[in-house]
Amino acid sequence: MSSPADAGDLPAGTVERRAARVLLVDARERVLLFHGCDPSDDTAGSWWFTPGGGLDPGESPADGAARELREETGLRVVPADLGAPVHGRVATFRFAGGRYRQTEDFYLLRVEAHDVDTSGFNELENRAVLGHRWWTAAELQATGDRIYPAELPELLEGLIR
């Protein structure tokens, strides 16, 4: 896991939060990514990102990852199905008018296939998520689009070997 910056290095008003994300990989070795934007900042452009998000108070990362997966994709799993995290990082970013430093755990979940159901999106997700698609590691390597985490192409290649 990346080491976080000292709290003293953060701009005032930065929200510290924990998050859990899922690398959902199908039988064709493609990872599911959402295409999103910041609806409060027209100049921010768009990017691709994994399912997941902030943990609720008292929630473990695995519990949060399973909940987020259900809410964002309609796929129901028990937290134990996710195993141990396969990656971690600390990300600092602006979104929806706030500034965040987010410590993230990434879980790998393999499925045969899955038809994504986004009916569990909240109001902000409905405005911020533009679509989704399944990506191969080669497609991730070749794209000029922003992908988060940036190290996802290499991470995915290592995990599917």
N, C-alpha and C positions, 0 to 999 in steps of 0.2 A: 504494500500500500504506500502511496506517496505520503511524505511527511507534511503535515499541515504547517502553514506559516504561523509564527507567533501571533497570538491574539492582538498584541500591541501593533502588529504590522497591518492590521485590517482597518479600512476606513470606518469611521463612526457610522453606526446604523446597520452594519453588516449582520445579517441573521445567520447564526450557526445552526446547521441542522444535519441530521442523519438521514440517509436514504438507502434504499435497496433497489437494485435493478436486475432484470433478467435477460440473459442471452438465450432467447428462445430459438432453437435450431431444429429445423425439420429434417426429414429423411434424405432430402436432396442437399443437405449441408448448407442450407441458407439460413440466415439470421433475420428475424423480424425487426424492422425499424419503423418508427413513426416519423413522419415529415411534419415539422412544426415551425412556428414563428412566435414572436412576442407580440401579442395583439395590442400592447400599449406602446410599441416602438416600431413605427413603419420603416425605420432606417436599419433595423437589425438584420434584415434578410431572413433566410430560412435555413434549417439544418435538419439532419436525421439523427434520431436518438432511440435508445432501447426502452422497452416498457419498464416502468418503475416510478418511484417517487419517494417523497418524504414519509418518514415513519410517524405513526400516531404515538402519543405519549404512552410509555410503558410497553410498546410493541418491539419485539425482537426483529432484527433484520430479515430473518427467514419468514416470520409471520407477515411483515410488511411487504416482502417480495411476492408472497402468495396472494395477499389481498390486492396489491396493485395489478398483478397479472389477471386476476378475476375481473377487477373493475375496468381495466383497459383493453382486455382481449377476449373476455368471456371464458377463458380457460380456468377451470377449477382444479387446484392441486393442494395437497397438504404440505405444510412447510418442510416436513422431513423429506419429501420427494426432491427438494432442491439441493440437498446435500450441503457441503461446505462452500463458502464463497470461493470463486476461481480467480477473482481479481478485485482490487480495491484502488481507490484514488480519492483525492481531494480536489474538488472543482470550485472555482470562484466565478461567479457570473451575476449578471443583472437579468431580472425577469419580472414582468408585470409591475414595474415601478419599484421593485425591491432589489437589494443587493444581498447575495448569499455566499456563504462558504459551506459547501456540502461535502460531508464525508460519506462516500458511497461504497457499498459492498455489491459485487456482481455475482449472480448465480447462473449456472448453466443448466438448462432444461432441454432435453431432447424429446421431440414428439414426432410421430409418423407424419402428421399433417395437422393443420388447424385452420379453420375458417374464422377469421378475426371478427369479433362482435364488440363494437365500441359503444353499445347502448348504455354501458355503465359509466361513461364519461361524465364529469361534472361540467358546470357551465364554463369555467375557464378552459378546460380541455377541449370542449366543443369549439371554442373560439381559436385556440392555439394549435390544434392538430389539424393539419391540412390533408392528411392521408397516411397510408402505410404501404409497405411492400417488403417482400423477402429478397435479401441480398446474398450473393455468394461472396467469398473472400476476394476473389478476382475482381468482381464488380466494385467492391469497396476500395480496392487498391487503385482502380482505374478512374474512379469518379473525381470530378472537380468539386462536387458538393461538400459542404461541411458535414462531418460525421462526428458524433460524440458518443463515447470517448474517441479522441483522435487515434489512439492506439488500437482501435477495434479491428482493423484488417489483420494485423499481426497476431493479435490475441485470438481471433477466430481461427486463423490458420493453425496456430499451435494447439488449440483445443480440439479441432476436428482430425488431427493426425492420429 
